[in-house]
Amino acid sequence: MAKKGSKYQKRTPEFKVEIVKRHLLEGVSVEILAKENQLEPRLIRTWRSLYVKDGEDGLKPKPKGRPKGSPAIGRPKKEYVSEMERLQHENARLKLEVARLKKLQEL
């Protein structure tokens, strides 16, 4: 386990594949591999499951953040595809406003 204040080490995908293949093909136990390489056994088990599920691509780093071009969640649309879509959005907004006013009036 990492000491307090120390940085986590990033392992290369090649290193991860090598460890997983030694476990799967040669039958070396996870605990022995963990001690040899100063790793946590659960980390090797995680790598193993990713390798079994997605192959070597599963052990490559994933891009961080929201993918480019994905719609923003929670923001109102600026342009609507059709007039019907615009009216449906406005109707939902007005229903929400009416519900809020009713709640306020009850208080």
N, C-alpha and C positions, 0 to 999 in steps of 0.2 A: 504494500500500500504506500502511496506517496506521502512523504513527510509534510507537515504543515509548512506552508510557504514555498514548497518546491514546485517547479513547473512540471506539467505532464509531458511525457515524451510522446511524440508522434511516431508511430511505426509505419514503415513503408508497406504498400500492398504486397510487395515481393516477400518481405519478412513474414507477414501474416500468412501468406499462402504456404510458405516453407514450413511454418509451425503446424498449420492445419494438416498438410500432407504427411508430415512425420507422424501425427496422431492417427490419421485415418489409414494410411497405407502401411506404415511400419508398426502400428499398434502401441506406440509410446503413450503412456498415460498422461492425462492432462496435468496431474500434480507434478510429475517429473519434469515435463516441459516448462511448467510455471516456475519451478525452482531453478532450473538451468538458465532461464532467460529473465529471471526476476520480474515475473508477471503474476497477476492475479489469475487463479484458475478459472474464475467466471468469465474473464476477458477472453480466454482461449475458447471456452464453450460458446461464447457469443460469436466469435469469429467462425467457429465450426458451423453453427446454425446458418450464418449468412452465406458461407461457402456452399453448404449443401443446398440451400434455397436458390441462390443466384449465381453460383460459380465464382470465378475469380473477380468478376465485375462487382459482386456484392461486397468485396473487401476494399474497393477503391473509395476514396473520400467523396462524399456527396456535396453538391453545391449548397451554400448557406442561403437562407432567406427565401422570400417568395419569388417564384419564377417570373421572369420578365414577361410582360403582356398579360398576366393574370388579372382578373378584375379586382378592384379594390372592394373590400367587404365593408358594408356599413355606410358607404358614401352614396348620396343620391346620384342617379344617372343624369348626365348633362344632355345627352341626345337619346331620343327614344326611336325604336325601330318603326313604330306605327303610332298613330293617334290613339288607337285602342289601348296600347300599352301605357301611354302617358296618362290616359284617363283612369286606368286601373290603378296606377301608382298614386294618382291624386286622390282617388276614392279611398284607398287604404289609409293614406295620410289623414284624411278628414275623419274617417271612422276612429282612428286612434286619438285624434284631438277631441272628438265628442266624448269618448270614453274617459279621457283625462278630466274633462270639464265636469262630467257626472260624478266622478270620484271626488273632485274638489268640492262640489256642491254638497255631497254627503257629509264632508267633514265640517 
